[in-house]
Amino acid sequence: MAKSSSKNFKVPRPFLKWAGGKTQLLLELEKRLPQSVLDSGIIERYVEPFVGGGAMFFFLKRNYQVKQSILLDINPELILTYRVLQNDHLNLIDKLKDMEDEHLHKSEKSRKENYYHIRGLYNQQIGEIDYSNYGPEWIQRAAYLVFLNKTCFNGLFRSNSNGEFNVPFGRYKNPKICDEVNLKYVHEALKKTELLCADFAHAEEFIEEDTLVYLDPPYRPLNSTSHFTGYSSEGFDDEDQTKLAEFYKKMDQKGSNLILSNSDPKNHDVNDNFFDELYEGYNIQRVLAKRNINSKTSGRGEIKELIIRNY
Ligand SMILES: C[S@@+](CC[C@H](N)C(=O)[O-])C[C@H]1O[C@@H](n2cnc3c(N)ncnc32)[C@H](O)[C@@H]1O
């Protein structure tokens, strides 16, 4: 399958909608790739420690020759689904096709019932799944997750403190639950890719001189009066941002090429220099981007994002 196809031929692309997805920022990120990558079109090794929906990874796979990739995320459900696409994509596609057929033949009222039925089955499975050992039951779990992501309100992944998926039903006319063509390209893209469910710090062992590393950690959250709280429901607080900056410095010393994106606290408080201080001495730029679905407090208008590079 095509690896470095035209930029408009948009496969592979993210197979899930993901909070903080970076599709809106891709062209700004691309302009800032290392010159050697822009000139040669080749990335020998790519590491993404907060992969989420993988907008940047899939973009690079579409447009560059990425020889080897290592993707990490702390979310076990997400990594489970990536690994099913890597190992068992045809079985996953069969399950999704059946789920799509069944769902789309129902009335609106029955679709809603079906959604809550599947959400219930998905939540019942918690505790039965062994996330550290790949097994055939992973395929059904991945199918549930893709189904829920495509049919839930706003299309995102959110769990309560018990790990239960708790997003309500979303009204869509014709949700594309099984995007077979894209899923096949995603499977291709995941060849020569290592997937790890782990904290970002575990990426260290894969990063060496000239490795391209893209870091897109969870946003620093705002409270209702638009101030940064430093506390994140995703468990990524200011202390974690500080640890990440230390990690960044260590990886800089290894000679890797680092690109980090983050929300700009100056959107809400011009005097907030949190990231300017953490990454002092690096190449800090501010670019305009459209807010994605993870913003509850600041609407969906244009905001500034930070792009921080060590080159
Ligand atoms: C802003 S999102 C990344 C979005 C991604 N760039 C995309 O295009 O979809 C941040 C991701 O970091 C993950 N995460 C949170 N804490 C983490 C940690 N300590 N180590 C690794 N991943 C973490 C979350 O599960 C989430 O998927």
The ligand as an SDF file (V2000), in Angstrom:
LIG
                    3D

 27 29  0  0  0  0  0  0  0  0999 V2000
   -3.2940   15.4790   24.0980 C   0  0  0  0  0  0  0  0  0  0  0  0
   -3.4930   13.7350   24.0490 S   0  0  0  0  0  0  0  0  0  0  0  0
   -2.5730   13.2870   22.6160 C   0  0  0  0  0  0  0  0  0  0  0  0
   -3.3830   13.4930   21.3820 C   0  0  0  0  0  0  0  0  0  0  0  0
   -2.7050   13.0460   20.1030 C   0  0  0  0  0  0  0  0  0  0  0  0
   -1.6010   13.9070   19.7580 N   0  0  0  0  0  0  0  0  0  0  0  0
   -3.7050   12.9770   18.9580 C   0  0  0  0  0  0  0  0  0  0  0  0
   -3.4460   13.5470   17.8880 O   0  0  0  0  0  0  0  0  0  0  0  0
   -4.7630   12.3630   19.1380 O   0  0  0  0  0  0  0  0  0  0  0  0
   -2.5220   13.1770   25.3680 C   0  0  0  0  0  0  0  0  0  0  0  0
   -2.4160   11.6580   25.5290 C   0  0  0  0  0  0  0  0  0  0  0  0
   -1.4930   11.3930   26.5880 O   0  0  0  0  0  0  0  0  0  0  0  0
   -1.9020   10.2220   27.2780 C   0  0  0  0  0  0  0  0  0  0  0  0
   -1.2370   10.2770   28.6020 N   0  0  0  0  0  0  0  0  0  0  0  0
   -1.6300   10.9060   29.7390 C   0  0  0  0  0  0  0  0  0  0  0  0
   -0.7010   10.7790   30.7010 N   0  0  0  0  0  0  0  0  0  0  0  0
    0.3230   10.0470   30.1660 C   0  0  0  0  0  0  0  0  0  0  0  0
    1.5880    9.6000   30.6430 C   0  0  0  0  0  0  0  0  0  0  0  0
    1.9910    9.8590   31.9000 N   0  0  0  0  0  0  0  0  0  0  0  0
    2.3900    8.8970   29.8200 N   0  0  0  0  0  0  0  0  0  0  0  0
    1.9890    8.6080   28.5510 C   0  0  0  0  0  0  0  0  0  0  0  0
    0.7870    8.9970   28.0360 N   0  0  0  0  0  0  0  0  0  0  0  0
   -0.0230    9.7220   28.8230 C   0  0  0  0  0  0  0  0  0  0  0  0
   -3.4080   10.2980   27.2870 C   0  0  0  0  0  0  0  0  0  0  0  0
   -3.9640    9.0010   27.4390 O   0  0  0  0  0  0  0  0  0  0  0  0
   -3.7110   10.9260   25.9120 C   0  0  0  0  0  0  0  0  0  0  0  0
   -3.9720    9.9380   24.9490 O   0  0  0  0  0  0  0  0  0  0  0  0
  1  2  1  0
  2  3  1  0
  2 10  1  0
  3  4  1  0
  4  5  1  0
  5  6  1  0
  5  7  1  0
  7  8  2  0
  7  9  1  0
 10 11  1  0
 11 12  1  0
 11 26  1  0
 12 13  1  0
 13 14  1  0
 13 24  1  0
 14 15  1  0
 14 23  1  0
 15 16  2  0
 16 17  1  0
 17 18  1  0
 17 23  2  0
 18 19  1  0
 18 20  2  0
 20 21  1  0
 21 22  2  0
 22 23  1  0
 24 25  1  0
 24 26  1  0
 26 27  1  0
M  CHG  2   2   1   9  -1
M  END
$$$$
